Every structure is written in structure tokens, then in C-alpha cells.
Amino acid sequence: MPQREGVSEAGVKPLKALVIHRDLPMKWARLDGHFAYPVPEFTWDEQAVEKRFSLNLDRLDGCDFVWWDEGKYGQSRHFMGSRVPVVSQVQNFVVEAGMLRAIIDRARQNGAVVAVGHGALEPWQKAGLKAFSCLYSTNEQYYRPAEKTVDVGQYACWNYVYEREALDAWLADVCKRHGWTFGSNRGEWYQPNDYRDALARTKVIVTISRWPESRPVRLLDISASGGVLLTNRWSEGGWPDDYPAFDKPNTAGHGTTNPGTMRYTDRDCAEIEARLVDLLTGGKWQDVAARARQYVLEHDTWAVRAGELRGNLRKALGL
């Protein structure tokens, strides 16, 4: 079981966590920021689990809390006992109503306090759960800039948003007409380091957000990598107002079951192309990327989030 040690500072006693997450390479490598590298506020052990797992909290020694990382699980009740509090990280709950009810039910059955990555706290509080905001953080020690050899890229899976396949073909054609280089994973799953390297070498990355109501988490990883994310605008704040984005499509693509269908209108496509021309002409993307990376380093790294999380755990659990 991997262990990450914090760095004690005067007046700070690190809390000891047990980090529970799915047995997936991207989780095991801690690519998503939280608990990615040592910080003064915490020490922790990690345990990768399968979809179905159980853990007796009364048998945990020397642990202040369990951090239950977001993932797909095959049952509702996982934790037994009550000796150690459980904090359930829900990174993005802007989902279908049925899925949200399942997530709330799972948190309730496991007696968990909910750390909400994006969105309002009211649904959780109305369900009788303690909840606090804990935004996504990036691992800036992993996502770093490199030489930019690709002008435009789309690196996303197609099985969740089928329009991405058509967008990929359309972007390839746009890049050919403008003489830009284009990068794509063709909808396939990336190995963790390949995804990181693709972000690091690409100037502007275009994607259709699966949940446009909230700030896309990949925005932080791309910004840490020195690139620009061009996506549809999101309603949630917490980002510079002048960051480039395109309007939400006139015909929403979420829920479509027709692979390869481009439901964006000509006007939508023209706006995306105009944004790309604006960014890639005269090197404007470099200024945008530099400002975004500086913003991330100041506001959205794990080092920053760890201090916020420590304060929230004090308020919610008295730790």
C-alpha cells in the first residue's frame, strides 16, 4: 500500500488519511491532483479497490479520516462501523437525476460527509448530508509545459458524447485548410502518460464538454500544461471572464445515440473556427495560456487545495 508523507511545519499537525480509490491506472497514479504529492496538511496511505469492496472502519488504527475518491462502484454499502469518519469526494454531480439519487443514496448509506467538486450544496443538505465545496485541483508537478508541436488537438473519448467523433473529423478538415497541425486520440482511451504528453505539446485543445453547466476539470490540467482549452461556456464562475470559449450549441448533443452526427449548426462551427483563427494568428494563444497557467498555479493546485481541505475538515468534522 503506497504511503505519502506530509511535511510537518511549526504549528501544523498533519492529519492521517486513508485514500480509497478505484483500481484504475489514472487513479493509482493520482493524476487528478488531490493527494498527488506531499503537503504539510496531510499524510496518507492509498488503497486501490475493485467495484465491490468493504472496509470495517472500527479496525482502522492511526487514521483520522477516510477519503473516498469518486469512482464507479458496484454496491451501495461499503463501509462498516463508525470509528473513523468517511469523506466522499464527488467531483462532478451535474448528471441525470437518477444518477444523482444513486450518488446521494450511496453517501447516506455509508455515513459520509460529501466533498462537492462542482455545483451547489443544497441537494446534499436537503438529503440530510453534511457537505462542503472542494474544487478539483491539478497536479502541476505532473502536468507541465513542453515544446508545442501541435496547433490544435482533441483528446477525448467518444462513447459519452457521440458528437466528438464528428467534431474530430471537422477539426481535421479545418486544420488542413488553415495549414495547422492536428492531434487526436481518435476516441480511444489513453494511457496516463500519453494523455499528459499530448496536452503538453498542444497549443489549443478543443472539446465538447459533457456537462457544460460546470467548469470542465481538464481546463486546469491543460492550463498547467501551458495550453488553451477551447470549449463551450459554462455557467459556474471561478475563472477569468475573458477566457476564450464558444456558445453552447443551439441543439444540445447530450443524450444523442447516433455516433458521428454533427449537431452543431454552421453558425456554431463558424464561431469555433473564428476562435481558433484568433488564437493561432500572431501567437495570441501564448498570452492566454500564460495567464491561465499563472491563475492555476495561484488558485488550483493540490498545494492550495490541501490548505482549503484542512479548514473544511475542521469545520465539518472537528479534525
Contacts in CASP RR format, 6 or more apart in sequence:
PFRMAT RR
TARGET T0000
AUTHOR 0000-0000-0000
METHOD contacts of the structure
MODEL  1
MPQREGVSEAGVKPLKALVIHRDLPMKWARLDGHFAYPVPEFTWDEQAVE
KRFSLNLDRLDGCDFVWWDEGKYGQSRHFMGSRVPVVSQVQNFVVEAGML
RAIIDRARQNGAVVAVGHGALEPWQKAGLKAFSCLYSTNEQYYRPAEKTV
DVGQYACWNYVYEREALDAWLADVCKRHGWTFGSNRGEWYQPNDYRDALA
RTKVIVTISRWPESRPVRLLDISASGGVLLTNRWSEGGWPDDYPAFDKPN
TAGHGTTNPGTMRYTDRDCAEIEARLVDLLTGGKWQDVAARARQYVLEHD
TWAVRAGELRGNLRKALGL
1 45 0 8 1.000
1 46 0 8 1.000
1 47 0 8 1.000
2 45 0 8 1.000
2 46 0 8 1.000
3 43 0 8 1.000
3 44 0 8 1.000
3 45 0 8 1.000
3 46 0 8 1.000
4 35 0 8 1.000
4 37 0 8 1.000
4 38 0 8 1.000
4 42 0 8 1.000
4 43 0 8 1.000
4 44 0 8 1.000
4 45 0 8 1.000
4 46 0 8 1.000
5 38 0 8 1.000
5 43 0 8 1.000
6 14 0 8 1.000
6 38 0 8 1.000
6 39 0 8 1.000
6 40 0 8 1.000
6 41 0 8 1.000
6 42 0 8 1.000
6 43 0 8 1.000
7 38 0 8 1.000
7 39 0 8 1.000
7 40 0 8 1.000
8 14 0 8 1.000
8 40 0 8 1.000
9 40 0 8 1.000
12 40 0 8 1.000
12 41 0 8 1.000
14 40 0 8 1.000
14 41 0 8 1.000
14 42 0 8 1.000
14 43 0 8 1.000
15 41 0 8 1.000
15 42 0 8 1.000
15 43 0 8 1.000
15 64 0 8 1.000
15 65 0 8 1.000
15 310 0 8 1.000
15 313 0 8 1.000
15 319 0 8 1.000
16 42 0 8 1.000
16 43 0 8 1.000
16 44 0 8 1.000
16 62 0 8 1.000
16 63 0 8 1.000
16 64 0 8 1.000
17 35 0 8 1.000
17 42 0 8 1.000
17 43 0 8 1.000
17 44 0 8 1.000
17 45 0 8 1.000
17 63 0 8 1.000
17 64 0 8 1.000
17 65 0 8 1.000
17 66 0 8 1.000
17 67 0 8 1.000
18 44 0 8 1.000
18 45 0 8 1.000
18 46 0 8 1.000
18 47 0 8 1.000
18 60 0 8 1.000
18 63 0 8 1.000
18 65 0 8 1.000
18 66 0 8 1.000
18 67 0 8 1.000
18 84 0 8 1.000
19 35 0 8 1.000
19 44 0 8 1.000
19 45 0 8 1.000
19 46 0 8 1.000
19 47 0 8 1.000
19 66 0 8 1.000
19 67 0 8 1.000
19 69 0 8 1.000
20 47 0 8 1.000
20 49 0 8 1.000
20 53 0 8 1.000
20 55 0 8 1.000
20 66 0 8 1.000
20 67 0 8 1.000
20 68 0 8 1.000
20 69 0 8 1.000
21 27 0 8 1.000
21 28 0 8 1.000
21 46 0 8 1.000
21 47 0 8 1.000
21 48 0 8 1.000
21 49 0 8 1.000
21 69 0 8 1.000
21 71 0 8 1.000
22 48 0 8 1.000
22 49 0 8 1.000
22 50 0 8 1.000
22 51 0 8 1.000
22 69 0 8 1.000
22 71 0 8 1.000
22 72 0 8 1.000
22 73 0 8 1.000
23 48 0 8 1.000
23 49 0 8 1.000
23 50 0 8 1.000
24 48 0 8 1.000
25 191 0 8 1.000
25 192 0 8 1.000
26 32 0 8 1.000
26 192 0 8 1.000
27 48 0 8 1.000
27 69 0 8 1.000
27 71 0 8 1.000
28 46 0 8 1.000
28 48 0 8 1.000
29 192 0 8 1.000
30 36 0 8 1.000
30 37 0 8 1.000
30 46 0 8 1.000
30 139 0 8 1.000
31 139 0 8 1.000
31 142 0 8 1.000
31 192 0 8 1.000
31 196 0 8 1.000
32 91 0 8 1.000
32 136 0 8 1.000
32 137 0 8 1.000
32 139 0 8 1.000
32 217 0 8 1.000
33 136 0 8 1.000
33 137 0 8 1.000
33 138 0 8 1.000
33 139 0 8 1.000
33 301 0 8 1.000
33 302 0 8 1.000
33 305 0 8 1.000
34 67 0 8 1.000
34 69 0 8 1.000
34 89 0 8 1.000
34 136 0 8 1.000
34 137 0 8 1.000
34 302 0 8 1.000
34 305 0 8 1.000
34 309 0 8 1.000
35 42 0 8 1.000
35 44 0 8 1.000
35 46 0 8 1.000
35 67 0 8 1.000
35 302 0 8 1.000
36 137 0 8 1.000
36 139 0 8 1.000
36 141 0 8 1.000
36 142 0 8 1.000
36 302 0 8 1.000
37 139 0 8 1.000
37 141 0 8 1.000
37 302 0 8 1.000
39 302 0 8 1.000
39 303 0 8 1.000
39 306 0 8 1.000
39 307 0 8 1.000
40 306 0 8 1.000
41 306 0 8 1.000
41 307 0 8 1.000
41 309 0 8 1.000
41 310 0 8 1.000
42 306 0 8 1.000
42 309 0 8 1.000
42 310 0 8 1.000
44 67 0 8 1.000
45 63 0 8 1.000
51 72 0 8 1.000
51 73 0 8 1.000
51 74 0 8 1.000
51 75 0 8 1.000
52 73 0 8 1.000
52 74 0 8 1.000
52 75 0 8 1.000
53 73 0 8 1.000
53 78 0 8 1.000
54 77 0 8 1.000
54 78 0 8 1.000
54 79 0 8 1.000
54 80 0 8 1.000
55 66 0 8 1.000
55 78 0 8 1.000
55 79 0 8 1.000
55 80 0 8 1.000
56 79 0 8 1.000
56 80 0 8 1.000
56 81 0 8 1.000
57 66 0 8 1.000
57 79 0 8 1.000
57 80 0 8 1.000
57 81 0 8 1.000
57 82 0 8 1.000
57 83 0 8 1.000
57 84 0 8 1.000
57 86 0 8 1.000
58 80 0 8 1.000
58 81 0 8 1.000
58 82 0 8 1.000
58 83 0 8 1.000
59 83 0 8 1.000
60 66 0 8 1.000
60 83 0 8 1.000
60 84 0 8 1.000
63 84 0 8 1.000
64 84 0 8 1.000
64 319 0 8 1.000
65 84 0 8 1.000
65 85 0 8 1.000
65 86 0 8 1.000
65 87 0 8 1.000
65 313 0 8 1.000
65 317 0 8 1.000
65 319 0 8 1.000
66 79 0 8 1.000
66 84 0 8 1.000
66 85 0 8 1.000
66 86 0 8 1.000
66 87 0 8 1.000
67 87 0 8 1.000
67 89 0 8 1.000
68 78 0 8 1.000
68 79 0 8 1.000
68 86 0 8 1.000
68 87 0 8 1.000
68 88 0 8 1.000
68 89 0 8 1.000
68 110 0 8 1.000
68 112 0 8 1.000
69 89 0 8 1.000
70 88 0 8 1.000
70 89 0 8 1.000
70 90 0 8 1.000
70 91 0 8 1.000
70 92 0 8 1.000
73 106 0 8 1.000
76 105 0 8 1.000
76 106 0 8 1.000
76 109 0 8 1.000
76 110 0 8 1.000
77 109 0 8 1.000
77 110 0 8 1.000
78 110 0 8 1.000
79 86 0 8 1.000
79 110 0 8 1.000
79 111 0 8 1.000
79 112 0 8 1.000
85 113 0 8 1.000
85 317 0 8 1.000
85 319 0 8 1.000
86 110 0 8 1.000
86 111 0 8 1.000
86 112 0 8 1.000
86 113 0 8 1.000
87 112 0 8 1.000
87 113 0 8 1.000
87 114 0 8 1.000
87 115 0 8 1.000
87 313 0 8 1.000
87 317 0 8 1.000
88 106 0 8 1.000
88 107 0 8 1.000
88 110 0 8 1.000
88 112 0 8 1.000
88 113 0 8 1.000
88 114 0 8 1.000
88 115 0 8 1.000
89 115 0 8 1.000
89 117 0 8 1.000
89 134 0 8 1.000
90 103 0 8 1.000
90 107 0 8 1.000
90 114 0 8 1.000
90 115 0 8 1.000
90 116 0 8 1.000
90 117 0 8 1.000
91 117 0 8 1.000
91 118 0 8 1.000
91 136 0 8 1.000
91 217 0 8 1.000
92 117 0 8 1.000
92 118 0 8 1.000
92 211 0 8 1.000
92 214 0 8 1.000
92 217 0 8 1.000
93 100 0 8 1.000
93 103 0 8 1.000
93 116 0 8 1.000
93 117 0 8 1.000
93 118 0 8 1.000
93 119 0 8 1.000
93 123 0 8 1.000
94 118 0 8 1.000
94 119 0 8 1.000
94 211 0 8 1.000
94 213 0 8 1.000
94 214 0 8 1.000
95 103 0 8 1.000
95 211 0 8 1.000
100 123 0 8 1.000
104 123 0 8 1.000
104 124 0 8 1.000
104 127 0 8 1.000
104 129 0 8 1.000
107 114 0 8 1.000
107 124 0 8 1.000
107 127 0 8 1.000
107 129 0 8 1.000
108 127 0 8 1.000
108 128 0 8 1.000
108 129 0 8 1.000
112 129 0 8 1.000
113 129 0 8 1.000
113 130 0 8 1.000
113 131 0 8 1.000
113 132 0 8 1.000
113 316 0 8 1.000
113 317 0 8 1.000
114 124 0 8 1.000
114 129 0 8 1.000
114 130 0 8 1.000
114 131 0 8 1.000
114 132 0 8 1.000
115 131 0 8 1.000
115 132 0 8 1.000
115 133 0 8 1.000
115 134 0 8 1.000
115 309 0 8 1.000
115 312 0 8 1.000
116 124 0 8 1.000
116 131 0 8 1.000
116 132 0 8 1.000
116 133 0 8 1.000
116 134 0 8 1.000
117 133 0 8 1.000
117 134 0 8 1.000
117 135 0 8 1.000
117 136 0 8 1.000
118 135 0 8 1.000
118 136 0 8 1.000
118 214 0 8 1.000
118 215 0 8 1.000
118 236 0 8 1.000
119 133 0 8 1.000
119 214 0 8 1.000
119 236 0 8 1.000
121 131 0 8 1.000
121 132 0 8 1.000
121 133 0 8 1.000
124 130 0 8 1.000
124 131 0 8 1.000
125 131 0 8 1.000
130 316 0 8 1.000
132 312 0 8 1.000
132 315 0 8 1.000
132 316 0 8 1.000
133 312 0 8 1.000
134 305 0 8 1.000
134 308 0 8 1.000
134 309 0 8 1.000
134 312 0 8 1.000
135 300 0 8 1.000
135 305 0 8 1.000
136 217 0 8 1.000
136 220 0 8 1.000
136 300 0 8 1.000
137 220 0 8 1.000
137 300 0 8 1.000
137 301 0 8 1.000
137 302 0 8 1.000
137 304 0 8 1.000
137 305 0 8 1.000
138 220 0 8 1.000
138 221 0 8 1.000
138 223 0 8 1.000
138 224 0 8 1.000
138 296 0 8 1.000
138 300 0 8 1.000
138 301 0 8 1.000
138 302 0 8 1.000
139 224 0 8 1.000
139 301 0 8 1.000
139 302 0 8 1.000
140 224 0 8 1.000
140 296 0 8 1.000
140 297 0 8 1.000
140 301 0 8 1.000
140 302 0 8 1.000
142 196 0 8 1.000
143 196 0 8 1.000
143 199 0 8 1.000
143 200 0 8 1.000
143 221 0 8 1.000
143 222 0 8 1.000
143 224 0 8 1.000
143 225 0 8 1.000
144 200 0 8 1.000
144 224 0 8 1.000
144 225 0 8 1.000
145 200 0 8 1.000
145 225 0 8 1.000
145 226 0 8 1.000
145 227 0 8 1.000
145 293 0 8 1.000
146 197 0 8 1.000
146 200 0 8 1.000
146 201 0 8 1.000
146 225 0 8 1.000
147 201 0 8 1.000
148 201 0 8 1.000
148 202 0 8 1.000
148 203 0 8 1.000
148 227 0 8 1.000
149 181 0 8 1.000
149 201 0 8 1.000
150 181 0 8 1.000
150 182 0 8 1.000
150 183 0 8 1.000
150 198 0 8 1.000
150 201 0 8 1.000
150 202 0 8 1.000
150 203 0 8 1.000
151 175 0 8 1.000
151 180 0 8 1.000
151 181 0 8 1.000
151 182 0 8 1.000
151 202 0 8 1.000
151 203 0 8 1.000
151 204 0 8 1.000
151 280 0 8 1.000
152 171 0 8 1.000
152 174 0 8 1.000
152 175 0 8 1.000
152 180 0 8 1.000
152 181 0 8 1.000
152 182 0 8 1.000
152 183 0 8 1.000
152 202 0 8 1.000
152 203 0 8 1.000
152 204 0 8 1.000
152 205 0 8 1.000
152 206 0 8 1.000
152 276 0 8 1.000
152 280 0 8 1.000
153 171 0 8 1.000
153 182 0 8 1.000
153 183 0 8 1.000
153 184 0 8 1.000
153 198 0 8 1.000
153 202 0 8 1.000
153 204 0 8 1.000
153 205 0 8 1.000
153 206 0 8 1.000
154 164 0 8 1.000
154 167 0 8 1.000
154 168 0 8 1.000
154 171 0 8 1.000
154 183 0 8 1.000
154 184 0 8 1.000
154 185 0 8 1.000
154 205 0 8 1.000
154 206 0 8 1.000
154 207 0 8 1.000
155 183 0 8 1.000
155 184 0 8 1.000
155 185 0 8 1.000
155 190 0 8 1.000
155 195 0 8 1.000
155 198 0 8 1.000
155 199 0 8 1.000
155 202 0 8 1.000
155 205 0 8 1.000
155 207 0 8 1.000
156 164 0 8 1.000
156 185 0 8 1.000
156 187 0 8 1.000
156 207 0 8 1.000
156 208 0 8 1.000
157 164 0 8 1.000
157 187 0 8 1.000
157 188 0 8 1.000
157 189 0 8 1.000
158 164 0 8 1.000
158 165 0 8 1.000
158 168 0 8 1.000
158 187 0 8 1.000
158 259 0 8 1.000
159 187 0 8 1.000
160 210 0 8 1.000
161 208 0 8 1.000
161 210 0 8 1.000
161 253 0 8 1.000
161 254 0 8 1.000
162 253 0 8 1.000
162 256 0 8 1.000
162 257 0 8 1.000
162 258 0 8 1.000
162 259 0 8 1.000
162 260 0 8 1.000
162 261 0 8 1.000
163 208 0 8 1.000
163 253 0 8 1.000
163 256 0 8 1.000
163 260 0 8 1.000
163 261 0 8 1.000
163 262 0 8 1.000
163 263 0 8 1.000
163 264 0 8 1.000
164 187 0 8 1.000
164 207 0 8 1.000
164 208 0 8 1.000
165 187 0 8 1.000
165 259 0 8 1.000
165 260 0 8 1.000
166 260 0 8 1.000
166 261 0 8 1.000
166 262 0 8 1.000
167 206 0 8 1.000
167 208 0 8 1.000
167 262 0 8 1.000
167 264 0 8 1.000
168 184 0 8 1.000
168 186 0 8 1.000
168 187 0 8 1.000
169 260 0 8 1.000
170 262 0 8 1.000
170 269 0 8 1.000
171 182 0 8 1.000
171 184 0 8 1.000
171 206 0 8 1.000
172 182 0 8 1.000
172 184 0 8 1.000
174 180 0 8 1.000
174 273 0 8 1.000
174 276 0 8 1.000
175 181 0 8 1.000
175 182 0 8 1.000
176 182 0 8 1.000
178 276 0 8 1.000
178 277 0 8 1.000
178 280 0 8 1.000
180 276 0 8 1.000
180 280 0 8 1.000
183 198 0 8 1.000
183 202 0 8 1.000
185 194 0 8 1.000
185 195 0 8 1.000
185 198 0 8 1.000
190 198 0 8 1.000
196 225 0 8 1.000
199 205 0 8 1.000
199 221 0 8 1.000
199 222 0 8 1.000
199 225 0 8 1.000
199 227 0 8 1.000
200 225 0 8 1.000
200 226 0 8 1.000
202 227 0 8 1.000
203 227 0 8 1.000
203 228 0 8 1.000
203 279 0 8 1.000
203 280 0 8 1.000
203 285 0 8 1.000
203 289 0 8 1.000
204 227 0 8 1.000
204 228 0 8 1.000
204 229 0 8 1.000
204 230 0 8 1.000
204 276 0 8 1.000
204 279 0 8 1.000
204 280 0 8 1.000
204 285 0 8 1.000
205 218 0 8 1.000
205 222 0 8 1.000
205 227 0 8 1.000
205 228 0 8 1.000
205 229 0 8 1.000
205 230 0 8 1.000
206 230 0 8 1.000
206 231 0 8 1.000
206 272 0 8 1.000
206 276 0 8 1.000
207 216 0 8 1.000
207 218 0 8 1.000
207 229 0 8 1.000
207 230 0 8 1.000
207 231 0 8 1.000
208 231 0 8 1.000
208 232 0 8 1.000
208 253 0 8 1.000
209 216 0 8 1.000
209 231 0 8 1.000
209 232 0 8 1.000
209 234 0 8 1.000
210 254 0 8 1.000
212 231 0 8 1.000
212 232 0 8 1.000
212 233 0 8 1.000
212 234 0 8 1.000
212 235 0 8 1.000
212 248 0 8 1.000
213 234 0 8 1.000
213 235 0 8 1.000
213 236 0 8 1.000
214 234 0 8 1.000
214 235 0 8 1.000
214 236 0 8 1.000
215 234 0 8 1.000
215 236 0 8 1.000
215 237 0 8 1.000
215 238 0 8 1.000
215 239 0 8 1.000
216 229 0 8 1.000
216 231 0 8 1.000
216 234 0 8 1.000
218 229 0 8 1.000
219 229 0 8 1.000
219 231 0 8 1.000
219 239 0 8 1.000
220 296 0 8 1.000
220 300 0 8 1.000
222 228 0 8 1.000
222 229 0 8 1.000
223 229 0 8 1.000
223 289 0 8 1.000
223 292 0 8 1.000
223 293 0 8 1.000
223 295 0 8 1.000
223 296 0 8 1.000
224 293 0 8 1.000
224 296 0 8 1.000
224 297 0 8 1.000
224 301 0 8 1.000
226 289 0 8 1.000
226 290 0 8 1.000
226 292 0 8 1.000
226 293 0 8 1.000
227 285 0 8 1.000
227 289 0 8 1.000
227 292 0 8 1.000
227 293 0 8 1.000
228 244 0 8 1.000
228 279 0 8 1.000
228 285 0 8 1.000
228 288 0 8 1.000
228 289 0 8 1.000
228 292 0 8 1.000
230 244 0 8 1.000
230 245 0 8 1.000
230 246 0 8 1.000
230 272 0 8 1.000
230 275 0 8 1.000
230 276 0 8 1.000
230 279 0 8 1.000
231 245 0 8 1.000
231 246 0 8 1.000
232 245 0 8 1.000
232 246 0 8 1.000
232 247 0 8 1.000
232 248 0 8 1.000
232 249 0 8 1.000
233 245 0 8 1.000
233 246 0 8 1.000
233 247 0 8 1.000
233 248 0 8 1.000
234 245 0 8 1.000
239 295 0 8 1.000
240 291 0 8 1.000
240 292 0 8 1.000
240 295 0 8 1.000
243 288 0 8 1.000
243 292 0 8 1.000
244 275 0 8 1.000
244 278 0 8 1.000
244 279 0 8 1.000
244 288 0 8 1.000
245 275 0 8 1.000
246 268 0 8 1.000
246 271 0 8 1.000
246 272 0 8 1.000
246 275 0 8 1.000
247 268 0 8 1.000
247 271 0 8 1.000
249 263 0 8 1.000
249 264 0 8 1.000
249 265 0 8 1.000
249 268 0 8 1.000
250 264 0 8 1.000
250 265 0 8 1.000
250 267 0 8 1.000
250 268 0 8 1.000
251 263 0 8 1.000
251 264 0 8 1.000
251 265 0 8 1.000
252 263 0 8 1.000
253 263 0 8 1.000
256 263 0 8 1.000
262 269 0 8 1.000
264 272 0 8 1.000
278 284 0 8 1.000
279 285 0 8 1.000
279 288 0 8 1.000
298 304 0 8 1.000
313 319 0 8 1.000
END
